[in-house]
Amino acid sequence: MYPLLCILILTLVLVAKAFLKKGDVEKIIRLISSISLFAIVFGFLGQIVGLIGAFDSLQRTGGNVDPSVFASGLEISLLVPAFGMSVFLIGRLGIIFLIWTQKKETL
């Protein structure tokens, strides 16, 4: 989750930089788009790792796993993609506002 937090901070900094910068911000918009897509892919990678951990603990115990151990693996597998999707949505909203304000300035 900490890498996604760093990606979120980077996304917010880039959106703020683009708002403060006047003129052509196409390069920053493409960068925000790429970073937000990376966040969602990283979240799904975290989901796969969490599911592997949950099923690995199930396999090691021969099927007699404590439900709390299995639930913690499932929790990780659901939290990381949710946070990745949140970072993706924040980045996309930033892009929408940047494009909207850029079109207003050109009118």
C-alpha positions in Angstrom: 0.0 0.0 0.0 2.9 2.4 0.6 4.0 2.4 -3.1 0.4 3.3 -4.0 0.4 6.1 -1.5 3.6 7.4 -3.1 1.9 7.1 -6.5 -1.1 9.0 -5.1 1.1 11.8 -3.8 3.0 12.0 -7.1 -0.3 12.2 -9.0 -1.6 15.0 -6.8 1.7 16.9 -7.2 1.5 16.6 -11.0 -2.1 17.7 -11.1 -1.3 20.7 -8.9 1.8 21.5 -11.1 -0.3 21.4 -14.2 -3.0 23.7 -12.7 -0.3 26.2 -11.8 1.4 26.0 -15.1 -0.1 28.1 -17.9 0.0 27.0 -21.5 0.6 23.5 -22.9 0.2 20.8 -20.3 -0.2 17.9 -22.6 3.0 16.2 -21.4 1.9 16.4 -17.8 -1.6 15.0 -18.7 0.0 12.0 -20.5 2.3 11.5 -17.5 -0.7 11.6 -15.1 -2.5 9.1 -17.3 0.4 6.7 -17.4 0.9 6.9 -13.6 -2.7 6.4 -12.8 -2.9 3.3 -15.1 0.3 2.0 -13.4 -1.5 2.4 -10.0 -4.5 0.3 -11.1 -2.2 -2.4 -12.5 -0.1 -2.4 -9.3 -3.3 -2.8 -7.4 -4.4 -5.9 -9.3 -0.9 -7.3 -8.9 -1.4 -6.9 -5.1 -4.7 -8.7 -5.4 -3.0 -11.7 -7.1 -0.2 -11.7 -4.4 -2.9 -11.6 -1.6 -4.8 -14.5 -3.2 -1.7 -16.5 -3.6 -0.9 -16.0 0.1 -4.3 -16.9 1.1 -4.4 -20.1 -0.9 -0.8 -20.9 0.1 -1.8 -20.8 3.8 -4.8 -23.0 2.9 -2.5 -25.5 1.2 0.2 -25.6 3.9 -2.3 -26.6 6.6 -3.9 -29.3 4.5 -7.3 -27.5 4.3 -7.6 -27.0 8.1 -6.8 -23.3 8.1 -7.9 -20.8 10.7 -10.5 -18.6 9.0 -8.9 -15.5 10.3 -5.6 -16.3 8.5 -7.5 -17.0 5.3 -9.6 -13.8 5.8 -6.5 -11.7 6.2 -5.1 -12.8 2.8 -8.5 -12.1 1.2 -8.6 -8.7 2.9 -5.2 -7.8 1.4 -6.3 -9.0 -1.9 -9.3 -6.7 -1.9 -7.8 -3.6 -0.3 -4.9 -3.1 -2.6 -6.9 -3.0 -5.8 -9.5 -0.7 -4.2 -6.7 1.7 -3.3 -5.2 1.4 -6.8 -8.6 2.2 -8.3 -9.0 5.2 -6.0 -5.6 6.5 -7.2 -6.7 5.9 -10.8 -10.0 7.8 -10.3 -8.2 10.7 -8.7 -5.8 10.9 -11.6 -8.6 10.7 -14.1 -10.6 13.4 -12.3 -7.5 15.6 -12.4 -7.1 15.0 -16.1 -10.7 15.9 -16.7 -10.4 19.2 -14.8 -7.2 20.0 -16.5 -8.7 19.5 -20.0 -11.8 21.4 -18.9 -9.8 24.4 -17.7 -7.5 24.3 -20.7 -10.5 24.5 -23.1 -12.0 27.4 -21.1 -8.7 29.3 -21.4 -8.6 28.9 -25.2 -12.2 30.1 -25.7 
